[in-house]
Amino acid sequence: MNNEERILKNMRIAKTKRETVERHKSMLVKTFEVKIQDNKISPLQREVLHRIFLEQKWYKNYILNWCEQSSENRISKFDTKINEITKKDKDMRDVPVQIRYLSAQSRQCLVSRMVSNIKTLKTLKDRNLQRCGKLKFSKEETIIDLKQYGVSHKILSSKRIRIAGLPKTFIVNGLKQFIDIPLIEYANARLIHRGTGYYVQFVCYVPKEKVQEKTDVELGIDFGCETSFTLSNGEKLPVKVPESERLKKCQKSMAHKRKGSKNWCRELLKVRKEYQRIVNRKNDLANKVVAKVCQYKTVVIQDEQIKAWHKGGHGKAVQYSVLGKVKAKLIQKDNVVVLNRFVPTTKLCTNCGIWHDELRLSDRVFRCSCGVNEDRDIHAAKNMLWFYKNGVGVGRTKFKRVEMESLVSSIIGRGSQVLSGKHEASVL
């Protein structure tokens, strides 16, 4: 190929790429997960699947070890064409191994992911968000990136897929949830190993769905530990998934086994499977809650610091709930409004403007001297709608107590003395 042909080819590739980018701007990015049918995996396929995750672990640790040998060795400069590497055995001696199943594309994706992780650690360190170190050696790898559809992976039918470097095809369950979508475009994918088996996540571009008609009602949602979700219409959704008795039994059995032994590994696999079942139940409940509340025209929530709720004896309540999952899903919706976390949705009486600073967490009923007497969580959910309608505290902007008092007092029409002064209301 001469220079002119090469230039024309590069121009065609650049044009196609621009057209693809423009087309994807008007589409939605969705991830669909399918499971490889476990009872249809041949012994050879099972051995290769185990080996490919093992090779990625060896390759990652080899790269980190190579970087420590010299200050000039950087991950971004590592040659992914290397097939023969060394790994540590149980006596910490170097043993030569050959990479046979981990494809060149997957190795390049591994290096790119490691570089991205280093950039993320640097950003967190610069912002003083948390104490960060360097990348650590991996004990286990559970994700393998499949970069290019049609090359690294491909859907053959409604039941079969092909993965580059692995023998034969795999029978999977779950392809029917997206392969019939018109004008769908497939992007990258990931091969995942969990306690319950092997999965493949497909990233797809799908056309935007028509906006469904929603009820012309605004809804406020209060998050809590005792009752997970309290709606402003008075409905309560106690959504919790506690640890199962089977999980406790498996953990107790594993504690009596010698760590690293075969029996210990068998029990560990049982624990992972049970945890995966609990996660699946939580995901299902979170999706149902989001689908229920998003039928309303506008949904108002508060930017709760759920991570901080683990302190003060609420660790198990948060662990068993789906608060974080629902919050993460709701924030991505267009009809959801987020209030500042310092907005006093619980302690403020919007009827008279009194600030009930004496209200404790154990007080489950909100009472005010002006006559307001209602459930604490329902009162907070209604106050969220009040703040949203009056434009106070909308977004994640920071407000001080004085600024919030002046805003509320200007809306209610009372002086700041009523807000900041002591009141005669009794909090029971």
C-alpha positions in Angstrom: 0.0 0.0 0.0 1.5 3.3 -1.1 1.2 6.6 0.7 -1.8 7.9 -1.3 -3.8 4.8 -0.6 -2.9 4.9 3.1 -4.0 8.6 3.3 -7.3 7.8 1.7 -7.9 4.9 4.0 -7.1 7.0 7.1 -9.5 9.7 5.8 -12.3 7.1 5.4 -11.7 5.7 8.9 -11.7 9.3 10.4 -15.0 10.1 8.5 -16.6 6.9 9.7 -15.5 7.6 13.3 -17.0 11.1 13.2 -20.3 9.8 11.9 -20.4 7.2 14.6 -19.7 9.7 17.3 -22.5 12.0 16.0 -24.9 9.1 15.8 -24.2 8.0 19.4 -24.9 11.5 20.7 -28.6 10.9 20.1 -28.6 7.4 21.7 -28.5 6.0 25.2 -25.7 3.8 26.6 -27.0 0.7 28.4 -25.3 -2.3 29.9 -26.9 -5.7 29.6 -25.7 -8.7 31.5 -26.0 -12.4 30.4 -24.9 -15.5 32.1 -22.9 -18.4 30.6 -25.0 -21.5 31.1 -22.9 -23.5 33.6 -24.1 -27.0 32.8 -23.3 -26.4 29.1 -19.6 -25.6 29.6 -17.3 -28.4 28.5 -14.3 -29.5 30.7 -11.9 -27.9 28.2 -13.9 -24.6 28.2 -14.0 -24.6 32.0 -10.2 -25.1 32.2 -9.5 -22.3 29.7 -11.9 -19.9 31.5 -10.1 -20.6 34.8 -6.7 -20.2 33.0 -7.5 -16.9 31.4 -8.3 -15.2 34.7 -5.2 -16.7 36.2 -3.1 -15.4 33.3 -4.4 -11.9 33.7 -3.5 -12.0 37.4 0.0 -13.2 36.5 0.3 -10.5 33.8 -0.8 -7.7 36.1 1.6 -8.7 38.9 4.4 -9.1 36.4 3.9 -5.5 35.2 3.9 -4.1 38.7 7.1 -6.0 39.5 8.7 -4.7 36.3 7.8 -1.2 37.3 9.5 -1.6 40.7 12.8 -2.7 39.1 13.6 0.7 37.7 12.3 4.3 38.1 12.3 4.6 34.3 9.9 1.6 33.9 6.3 2.9 33.6 3.1 1.0 33.0 2.3 3.0 29.9 5.6 2.0 28.3 5.2 -1.7 28.9 5.3 -3.9 25.8 2.1 -6.0 25.7 3.6 -8.2 23.0 5.5 -10.1 25.7 4.2 -13.6 26.0 6.7 -15.2 28.3 6.7 -13.8 31.9 7.6 -15.0 35.4 5.3 -15.5 38.4 5.9 -16.3 42.0 5.3 -19.7 43.4 4.3 -20.5 47.0 8.0 -20.3 48.0 8.2 -16.8 46.4 10.6 -18.1 43.7 10.3 -16.9 40.1 8.8 -19.5 37.8 8.6 -18.9 34.0 5.1 -19.2 32.5 3.7 -18.6 29.0 0.6 -16.5 28.2 -1.5 -18.7 25.9 -5.1 -17.6 26.2 -5.1 -13.9 27.3 -5.4 -12.0 24.0 -3.3 -9.0 23.0 -6.3 -6.8 23.1 -7.1 -7.9 26.6 -3.5 -7.2 27.6 -3.7 -3.7 26.2 -7.0 -3.1 28.0 -5.4 -4.3 31.2 -2.5 -1.8 30.8 -5.0 1.0 30.0 -7.1 0.2 33.1 -4.0 0.2 35.3 -3.0 3.7 33.9 -6.5 4.9 34.5 -6.4 3.6 38.1 -3.1 5.5 38.7 -4.6 8.7 37.4 -7.6 8.3 39.7 -5.4 7.7 42.7 -3.4 10.9 41.9 -6.6 12.9 41.6 -7.9 11.7 44.9 -4.5 12.4 46.5 -4.4 16.0 45.1 -7.9 16.7 46.3 -7.1 15.2 49.8 -10.2 13.1 49.5 -8.6 10.0 51.0 -5.2 8.5 51.8 -4.0 6.8 48.6 -1.0 4.6 48.0 0.1 2.8 44.9 -1.3 -0.1 42.9 -1.1 -3.3 44.8 -0.4 -6.8 43.6 -3.5 -8.7 42.9 -4.6 -11.9 44.6 -7.4 -12.6 42.1 -8.7 -11.1 38.9 -12.4 -11.2 38.1 -12.8 -9.0 35.1 -11.4 -9.3 31.6 -12.1 -6.5 29.1 -13.3 -7.4 25.6 -12.6 -4.3 23.6 -13.9 -4.7 20.0 -17.2 -6.2 19.0 -16.8 -8.7 16.1 -13.1 -9.3 17.0 -12.8 -10.0 20.7 -16.5 -11.0 21.1 -19.5 -11.6 19.0 -23.2 -12.6 19.3 -23.9 -15.5 17.0 -27.6 -16.2 17.8 -30.2 -15.7 20.5 -28.4 -18.3 22.7 -24.7 -18.4 21.6 -21.7 -16.0 21.8 -18.1 -16.3 20.8 -15.1 -15.0 22.7 -11.8 -14.7 21.0 -9.1 -17.0 22.3 -11.6 -19.4 24.0 -12.5 -22.7 22.4 -15.9 -23.2 20.7 -18.9 -21.1 21.5 -20.8 -20.5 24.7 -24.5 -21.0 25.4 -25.8 -18.0 27.4 -29.0 -16.9 29.0 -30.3 -13.3 28.8 -29.6 -12.3 25.2 -33.3 -11.9 24.4 -33.5 -8.9 26.6 -31.7 -6.7 24.1 -30.9 -8.4 20.8 -34.3 -7.6 19.3 -34.1 -3.9 20.0 -34.2 -2.1 16.6 -31.1 -0.1 15.6 -29.1 -1.3 18.5 -25.3 -1.0 18.2 -22.8 -3.1 20.2 -19.7 -1.7 21.8 -17.2 -3.3 24.2 -17.9 -6.1 26.7 -16.5 -7.6 29.9 -16.1 -11.2 30.9 -16.8 -11.5 34.7 -16.1 -14.3 37.1 -18.3 -14.5 40.2 -19.1 -17.1 42.8 -22.3 -18.1 41.0 -20.6 -18.6 37.6 -19.3 -16.7 34.5 -21.1 -13.6 33.1 -20.7 -11.3 30.1 -21.7 -7.6 30.2 -22.4 -6.0 26.9 -22.3 -2.2 26.5 -24.7 -1.2 23.8 -26.0 2.0 22.2 -29.8 2.0 21.9 -32.2 4.6 20.5 -33.9 6.9 23.1 -37.2 5.6 24.3 -40.3 7.7 24.1 -41.0 9.5 27.3 -43.8 7.7 29.1 -46.7 9.8 30.4 -46.2 10.4 34.1 -48.7 11.4 36.8 -48.9 15.2 37.3 -47.9 14.9 40.9 -44.7 15.9 42.8 -43.2 13.5 45.3 -40.7 13.8 48.2 -38.8 10.9 49.5 -37.1 10.7 52.9 -34.3 8.2 53.4 -34.0 6.5 56.8 -32.6 3.6 58.7 -35.8 2.5 60.5 -38.1 2.9 57.4 -35.9 2.8 54.3 -38.1 5.1 52.2 -41.0 7.4 53.3 -43.0 9.2 50.6 -44.7 12.5 51.0 -48.1 10.9 50.3 -47.7 8.9 53.6 -46.6 5.6 52.1 -43.7 3.8 53.6 -41.4 1.3 51.9 -39.4 -0.8 54.4 -37.0 -2.4 52.0 -34.4 -4.6 53.7 -32.5 -7.8 52.8 -30.8 -9.2 55.9 -28.1 -11.9 55.9 -29.6 -15.3 55.3 -29.2 -18.2 57.8 -27.3 -20.2 55.0 -24.7 -17.4 54.8 -24.2 -17.5 58.6 -23.9 -21.2 58.6 -21.3 -21.2 55.7 -19.3 -18.4 57.4 -19.2 -20.4 60.7 -18.1 -23.5 58.9 -15.4 -21.6 57.0 -14.0 -20.2 60.3 -13.3 -23.7 61.5 -11.2 -24.6 58.4 -7.5 -23.9 57.8 -7.1 -20.9 55.6 -6.0 -21.8 52.1 -6.9 -25.5 52.4 -9.2 -27.2 49.9 -12.1 -27.4 52.4 -11.7 -23.7 53.2 -11.8 -22.9 49.4 -15.0 -24.9 49.0 -16.7 -23.0 51.9 -15.4 -19.7 50.5 -17.1 -20.5 47.2 -20.4 -21.2 49.0 -20.1 -17.9 50.8 -19.6 -16.0 47.6 -22.6 -17.7 46.0 -24.8 -16.7 48.9 -23.5 -13.1 48.8 -24.3 -13.0 45.1 -27.9 -14.2 45.8 -28.3 -11.4 48.3 -26.9 -8.8 45.9 -29.3 -10.0 43.2 -32.2 -9.6 45.6 -31.1 -6.1 46.5 -30.7 -5.1 42.9 -34.2 -6.4 42.1 -35.8 -4.4 45.0 -33.8 -1.3 44.1 -35.1 -1.4 40.5 -38.7 -1.9 41.7 -38.4 1.1 44.1 -37.0 3.4 41.4 -39.6 2.2 38.8 -42.4 3.0 41.4 -41.3 6.5 42.3 -40.2 7.6 38.8 -43.9 7.4 37.7 -44.3 10.8 39.2 -43.7 14.1 37.4 -41.0 15.3 39.9 -39.2 13.4 42.6 -37.4 15.4 45.3 -34.7 13.7 47.4 -31.9 15.0 49.7 -28.2 14.4 49.2 -27.9 12.2 52.3 -24.4 11.1 53.4 -25.3 7.4 53.7 -21.7 6.4 54.3 -21.6 8.4 57.5 -24.7 6.6 58.8 -22.6 3.5 59.4 -21.4 5.3 62.6 -23.5 5.5 65.6 -24.9 2.0 65.6 -26.6 2.1 62.1 -24.1 -0.1 60.3 -26.3 -3.1 59.9 -29.4 -1.1 59.1 -27.5 0.5 56.2 -25.9 -2.7 55.1 -29.2 -4.6 54.9 -31.0 -1.7 53.0 -30.7 -0.6 49.4 -30.4 3.1 50.2 -27.2 3.7 48.3 -28.3 1.7 45.2 -31.6 3.7 45.0 -29.9 7.0 45.5 -27.4 6.3 42.7 -30.1 5.3 40.3 -32.4 8.2 41.1 -29.7 10.9 40.7 -29.3 9.8 37.1 -33.0 10.4 36.3 -34.1 13.6 34.6 -37.2 14.1 36.8 -35.3 13.9 40.1 -34.3 17.0 42.0 -31.5 16.8 44.7 -31.6 19.1 47.7 -28.5 20.2 49.7 -27.6 17.8 52.5 -27.7 20.7 55.1 -31.3 21.7 54.3 -33.2 21.2 57.6 -36.0 19.0 56.2 -36.6 17.3 59.6 -36.1 20.0 62.2 -37.9 23.0 60.4 -41.6 23.7 60.8 -42.5 25.4 57.5 -45.9 26.4 58.9 -44.5 28.8 61.5 -40.8 28.9 60.8 -39.6 27.5 64.1 -36.3 25.5 64.1 -36.6 22.4 66.4 -32.9 21.9 67.3 -33.9 19.7 70.3 -35.4 17.1 68.0 -33.5 13.8 68.7 -33.2 10.7 66.5 -35.4 8.8 68.9 -38.3 11.2 68.5 -40.4 9.6 65.8 -43.2 12.2 65.9 -42.8 15.9 65.0 -44.7 18.3 67.2 -44.7 22.1 67.1 -46.4 24.7 69.2 -48.3 26.0 66.1 -50.3 22.8 66.0 -48.3 20.6 63.6 -48.3 17.0 64.7 -47.3 14.2 62.3 -44.9 11.4 61.7 -41.3 12.6 61.6 -40.4 11.0 58.3 -43.6 12.1 56.5 -43.0 15.6 57.8 -39.4 15.5 56.3 -40.7 14.3 52.9 -43.3 17.0 52.8 -40.7 19.6 53.7 -38.6 18.5 50.7 -41.4 19.5 48.4 -41.7 22.8 50.2 -38.0 23.6 49.7 -38.2 22.6 46.1 -41.2 24.7 45.3 -39.7 27.7 47.0 -36.3 27.2 45.3 -34.3 26.9 48.6 -31.4 24.5 48.8 -31.9 23.0 45.4 -28.7 21.3 44.2 -25.5 20.5 46.0 -24.4 24.1 46.8 -23.2 24.7 50.3 -25.4 26.8 52.7 -24.6 28.2 56.1 -27.1 28.2 58.9 -27.5 32.0 58.8 -28.1 32.0 55.0 -30.6 29.2 55.3 -32.5 31.1 58.1 -32.7 34.3 56.1 -34.0 32.5 53.1 -36.7 30.6 55.0 -37.7 33.7 57.0 -38.1 35.7 53.8 -40.4 33.1 52.4 -42.5 32.5 55.5 -42.7 36.2 56.3 -41.4 36.1 59.8 -38.4 37.6 61.4 -35.1 35.8 62.0 -35.7 36.0 65.7 -38.4 33.4 65.4 -36.0 31.0 63.6 -32.9 31.4 65.6 -34.5 32.1 69.0 -35.7 29.6 71.6 -39.2 28.3 71.2 -41.7 26.9 73.7 -42.6 23.8 71.7 -42.2 20.5 73.6 -40.4 17.7 71.7 -41.6 14.3 72.8 
